[in-house]
């Protein structure tokens, strides 16, 4: 199992602002709403790179904003995810 840690929601939102400017496709809203219905404790961790950009979990990040979370459960991105396009 991966080690998890919490990061402030505002930090993740600021680090990912260029991705959040683009409205998700309509089909993605269903996914965001499903994650928003989960509690912050049961939602899967967001995978973040060293620069705090999201490698996997942008829908979960948007759901955390909708829920009004102050902190978000995260885990470190894999080496492959660190090198992926962002």
Backbone as a printed PyTorch tensor [residue, N CA C, xyz], in Angstrom:
tensor([[[  0.8330,  -1.1870,   0.0000],
         [  0.0000,   0.0000,   0.0000],
         [  0.8760,   1.2490,   0.0000]],

        [[  0.4180,   2.2690,  -0.6900],
         [  1.1660,   3.5240,  -0.7760],
         [  1.0250,   4.3390,   0.5080]],

        [[  2.0560,   5.0650,   0.8080],
         [  1.9970,   6.0050,   1.9210],
         [  1.1670,   7.2000,   1.4910]],

        [[  0.2710,   7.6200,   2.3420],
         [ -0.5640,   8.7720,   2.0230],
         [ -0.2450,   9.9260,   2.9630]],

        [[ -0.5850,  11.1130,   2.5230],
         [ -0.3700,  12.3310,   3.2920],
         [ -1.4330,  13.3330,   2.8580]],

        [[ -1.6410,  14.3390,   3.6710],
         [ -2.6340,  15.3610,   3.3370],
         [ -1.9370,  16.6420,   2.9000]],

        [[ -2.5270,  17.2710,   1.8710],
         [ -2.0580,  18.5720,   1.4070],
         [ -3.2350,  19.5340,   1.4370]],

        [[ -2.9540,  20.8230,   1.6450],
         [ -4.0370,  21.8080,   1.6220],
         [ -4.6880,  21.8610,   0.2330]],

        [[ -5.9950,  21.8900,   0.2030],
         [ -6.7240,  21.9630,  -1.0620],
         [ -6.2770,  23.1760,  -1.8730]],

        [[ -6.1300,  24.3150,  -1.2200],
         [ -5.7570,  25.5450,  -1.9440],
         [ -4.4040,  25.3980,  -2.6500]],

        [[ -3.4490,  24.7040,  -2.0440],
         [ -2.1530,  24.4790,  -2.6900],
         [ -2.3330,  23.6970,  -3.9850]],

        [[ -3.1230,  22.6290,  -3.9290],
         [ -3.3410,  21.8170,  -5.1240],
         [ -4.1090,  22.5900,  -6.1880]],

        [[ -5.0770,  23.3950,  -5.7810],
         [ -5.8220,  24.1900,  -6.7570],
         [ -4.9080,  25.1870,  -7.4520]],

        [[ -4.0420,  25.8490,  -6.6970],
         [ -3.1150,  26.8170,  -7.3010],
         [ -2.1070,  26.1420,  -8.2170]],

        [[ -1.6040,  24.9910,  -7.8280],
         [ -0.6130,  24.2810,  -8.6360],
         [ -1.2160,  23.7470,  -9.9340]],

        [[ -2.5280,  23.5590,  -9.9520],
         [ -3.1940,  22.9550, -11.1030],
         [ -4.1500,  23.9110, -11.8040]],

        [[ -3.9880,  25.2070, -11.5790],
         [ -4.9390,  26.1910, -12.1040],
         [ -5.0340,  26.1400, -13.6290]],

        [[ -3.9550,  25.9040, -14.3220],
         [ -4.0370,  25.9080, -15.7900],
         [ -4.8810,  24.7520, -16.3120]],

        [[ -4.9630,  23.6710, -15.5650],
         [ -5.7910,  22.5410, -15.9710],
         [ -7.2500,  22.7570, -15.5580]],

        [[ -7.4480,  23.4590, -14.4730],
         [ -8.7970,  23.6730, -13.9530],
         [ -9.5550,  24.7540, -14.7240]],

        [[ -8.8370,  25.5760, -15.5100],
         [ -9.4900,  26.6200, -16.2930],
         [-10.4050,  26.0470, -17.3620]],

        [[-10.0750,  24.8690, -17.8420],
         [-10.8570,  24.2470, -18.9020],
         [-11.9880,  23.4440, -18.2760]],

        [[-13.2020,  23.7430, -18.6830],
         [-14.3560,  23.0200, -18.1510],
         [-14.2990,  21.5620, -18.6070]],

        [[-14.5340,  20.6180, -17.7120],
         [-14.5190,  19.2150, -18.1110],
         [-15.6990,  18.9040, -19.0220]],

        [[-15.5340,  17.8800, -19.8160],
         [-16.6220,  17.4360, -20.6890],
         [-17.8320,  17.0630, -19.8310]],

        [[-19.0050,  17.1590, -20.4030],
         [-20.2290,  16.8950, -19.6440],
         [-20.2210,  15.5140, -18.9980]],

        [[-19.6740,  14.5310, -19.6910],
         [-19.6410,  13.1690, -19.1380],
         [-18.7770,  13.0980, -17.8780]],

        [[-17.8280,  14.0130, -17.7520],
         [-16.9540,  14.0130, -16.5810],
         [-17.6480,  14.5270, -15.3280]],

        [[-18.7130,  15.3090, -15.4920],
         [-19.4190,  15.8200, -14.3210],
         [-20.0230,  14.6860, -13.5010]],

        [[-20.4690,  13.6260, -14.1690],
         [-21.0050,  12.4750, -13.4420],
         [-19.9450,  11.8730, -12.5290]],

        [[-18.7370,  11.7640, -13.0500],
         [-17.6360,  11.2020, -12.2660],
         [-17.3100,  12.1070, -11.0760]],

        [[-17.2820,  13.4050, -11.3030],
         [-17.0080,  14.3620, -10.2210],
         [-18.0960,  14.2690,  -9.1600]],

        [[-19.3450,  14.1790,  -9.5780],
         [-20.4450,  14.0820,  -8.6210],
         [-20.3750,  12.7960,  -7.8050]],

        [[-19.9540,  11.6940,  -8.4360],
         [-19.8060,  10.4340,  -7.6790],
         [-18.7280,  10.5750,  -6.6150]],

        [[-17.6060,  11.1800,  -6.9750],
         [-16.5430,  11.3960,  -5.9880],
         [-16.9860,  12.3820,  -4.9150]],

        [[-17.7340,  13.4090,  -5.2950],
         [-18.1910,  14.4060,  -4.3190],
         [-19.1420,  13.7900,  -3.3040]],

        [[-19.8600,  12.7440,  -3.7110],
         [-20.7810,  12.0670,  -2.7930],
         [-20.0310,  11.2270,  -1.7580]],

        [[-18.7750,  10.9040,  -2.0170],
         [-17.9590,  10.1530,  -1.0530],
         [-17.4830,  11.1070,   0.0400]],

        [[-17.1880,  10.5610,   1.1830],
         [-16.5840,  11.4010,   2.2210],
         [-15.1000,  11.5660,   1.8990]],

        [[-14.5160,  12.5920,   2.4590],
         [-13.0880,  12.8310,   2.2280],
         [-12.2450,  11.6520,   2.7070]],

        [[-12.7430,  10.9150,   3.6960],
         [-11.9920,   9.7800,   4.2490],
         [-12.0770,   8.5350,   3.3640]],

        [[-13.1270,   8.4020,   2.5610],
         [-13.2710,   7.1970,   1.7320],
         [-12.8710,   7.4170,   0.2800]],

        [[-12.7260,   8.6600,  -0.1400],
         [-12.3030,   8.9270,  -1.5220],
         [-10.8560,   8.4650,  -1.7080]],

        [[-10.5330,   7.8970,  -2.8690],
         [ -9.1510,   7.4660,  -3.1140],
         [ -8.1910,   8.6620,  -3.0910]],

        [[ -6.9610,   8.4000,  -2.7210],
         [ -5.9390,   9.4500,  -2.6660],
         [ -5.6350,   9.9790,  -4.0700]],

        [[ -5.3140,  11.2530,  -4.1300],
         [ -4.9070,  11.8980,  -5.3810],
         [ -3.4080,  11.7070,  -5.5290]],

        [[ -2.9610,  11.2980,  -6.7070],
         [ -1.5300,  11.1000,  -6.9510],
         [ -0.9230,  12.4220,  -7.4030]],

        [[  0.0580,  12.9130,  -6.6640],
         [  0.6620,  14.2020,  -6.9780],
         [  2.1410,  14.0630,  -7.2940]],

        [[  2.5900,  14.9220,  -8.2100],
         [  4.0080,  14.9870,  -8.5680],
         [  4.7410,  15.8620,  -7.5490]],

        [[  6.0420,  15.9150,  -7.6590],
         [  6.8490,  16.7070,  -6.7230],
         [  6.5070,  18.1900,  -6.7560]],

        [[  6.0230,  18.6790,  -7.9210],
         [  5.6660,  20.0970,  -8.0340],
         [  4.2110,  20.3700,  -7.6660]],

        [[  3.5460,  19.3960,  -7.0790],
         [  2.1540,  19.4670,  -6.6070],
         [  1.1140,  19.4480,  -7.7160]],

        [[  1.5370,  19.1700,  -8.9610],
         [  0.5270,  18.9810, -10.0040],
         [ -0.0400,  17.5790,  -9.8800]],

        [[ -1.2780,  17.4190, -10.3140],
         [ -1.9710,  16.1460, -10.1900],
         [ -1.5660,  15.2120, -11.3270]],

        [[ -1.0750,  14.0360, -10.9670],
         [ -0.7490,  13.0070, -11.9550],
         [ -1.9710,  12.1370, -12.2240]],

        [[ -2.7620,  11.8850, -11.1950],
         [ -3.9750,  11.0820, -11.3210],
         [ -4.9340,  11.5210, -10.2280]],

        [[ -6.0860,  12.0580, -10.6290],
         [ -7.0700,  12.4370,  -9.6230],
         [ -7.6760,  13.8150,  -9.7950]],

        [[ -7.6640,  14.3550, -11.0040],
         [ -8.2340,  15.6870, -11.2060],
         [ -9.7270,  15.7080, -10.8730]],

        [[-10.4570,  14.6300, -11.1790],
         [-11.8820,  14.5630, -10.8210],
         [-12.0430,  14.5960,  -9.3030]],

        [[-11.1510,  13.8970,  -8.5950],
         [-11.2070,  13.8780,  -7.1290],
         [-10.8820,  15.2480,  -6.5540]],

        [[ -9.9720,  15.9740,  -7.2060],
         [ -9.6350,  17.3250,  -6.7680],
         [-10.8450,  18.2460,  -6.9100]],

        [[-11.5330,  18.1610,  -8.0400],
         [-12.7350,  18.9790,  -8.2370],
         [-13.8190,  18.5950,  -7.2310]],

        [[-13.9330,  17.3070,  -6.9280],
         [-14.9230,  16.8460,  -5.9460],
         [-14.5910,  17.3900,  -4.5570]],

        [[-13.3250,  17.4230,  -4.2040],
         [-12.9110,  17.9640,  -2.9000],
         [-13.2850,  19.4380,  -2.7930]],

        [[-13.1410,  20.1660,  -3.8830],
         [-13.5370,  21.5840,  -3.8950],
         [-15.0390,  21.7130,  -3.6950]],

        [[-15.8160,  20.8710,  -4.3750],
         [-17.2740,  20.9060,  -4.2320],
         [-17.6820,  20.6060,  -2.7910]],

        [[-17.0190,  19.6160,  -2.1670],
         [-17.3480,  19.2460,  -0.7850],
         [-16.9250,  20.3050,   0.2150]],

        [[-16.0000,  21.1590,  -0.1900],
         [-15.5050,  22.1800,   0.7260],
         [-14.3900,  21.6740,   1.6250]],

        [[-13.6950,  20.6220,   1.1820],
         [-12.5920,  20.0790,   1.9740],
         [-11.4920,  21.1290,   2.1370]],

        [[-10.8300,  21.1060,   3.2530],
         [ -9.6820,  21.9910,   3.5000],
         [ -8.3740,  21.2880,   3.1480]],

        [[ -8.3410,  19.9670,   3.3260],
         [ -7.1670,  19.1550,   3.0070],
         [ -7.6060,  17.9910,   2.1360]],

        [[ -6.6380,  17.4760,   1.3620],
         [ -6.9250,  16.3840,   0.4440],
         [ -5.9190,  15.2620,   0.6810]],

        [[ -6.4360,  14.0370,   0.7380],
         [ -5.5690,  12.8690,   0.8870],
         [ -4.8090,  12.6420,  -0.4140]],

        [[ -3.4960,  12.5140,  -0.3260],
         [ -2.6430,  12.3810,  -1.5060],
         [ -1.6510,  11.2390,  -1.3230]],

        [[ -1.0660,  10.8130,  -2.4380],
         [  0.0730,   9.9010,  -2.4160],
         [  1.0230,  10.3650,  -3.5120]],

        [[  2.2870,   9.9960,  -3.3810],
         [  3.3000,  10.4280,  -4.3360],
         [  3.1400,   9.7000,  -5.6620]],

        [[  3.3490,  10.4390,  -6.7350],
         [  3.3000,   9.8590,  -8.0720],
         [  4.4540,   8.8770,  -8.2560]],

        [[  4.2330,   7.8920,  -9.1130],
         [  5.2950,   6.9480,  -9.4500],
         [  6.3250,   7.6570, -10.3310]],

        [[  7.5280,   7.0990, -10.4850],
         [  8.5110,   7.7010, -11.3820],
         [  7.9690,   7.8880, -12.8070]],

        [[  7.1700,   6.9370, -13.2800],
         [  6.5870,   7.0670, -14.6180],
         [  5.6110,   8.2320, -14.6760]],

        [[  4.8260,   8.4160, -13.6200],
         [  3.8760,   9.5300, -13.5880],
         [  4.6030,  10.8740, -13.4640]],

        [[  5.7250,  10.8950, -12.7810],
         [  6.5160,  12.1310, -12.6680],
         [  6.9440,  12.6180, -14.0480]],

        [[  7.2520,  11.6920, -14.9300],
         [  7.7380,  12.0350, -16.2620],
         [  6.6340,  12.2320, -17.2840]],

        [[  5.4050,  11.8850, -16.9170],
         [  4.3080,  12.0010, -17.8750],
         [  3.9960,  13.4680, -18.1630]],

        [[  3.3680,  13.7110, -19.2890],
         [  3.0230,  15.0520, -19.7100],
         [  2.1660,  15.7510, -18.6730]],

        [[  2.5030,  16.9750, -18.3650],
         [  1.6550,  17.8410, -17.5220],
         [  1.9260,  19.2800, -17.8180]]])
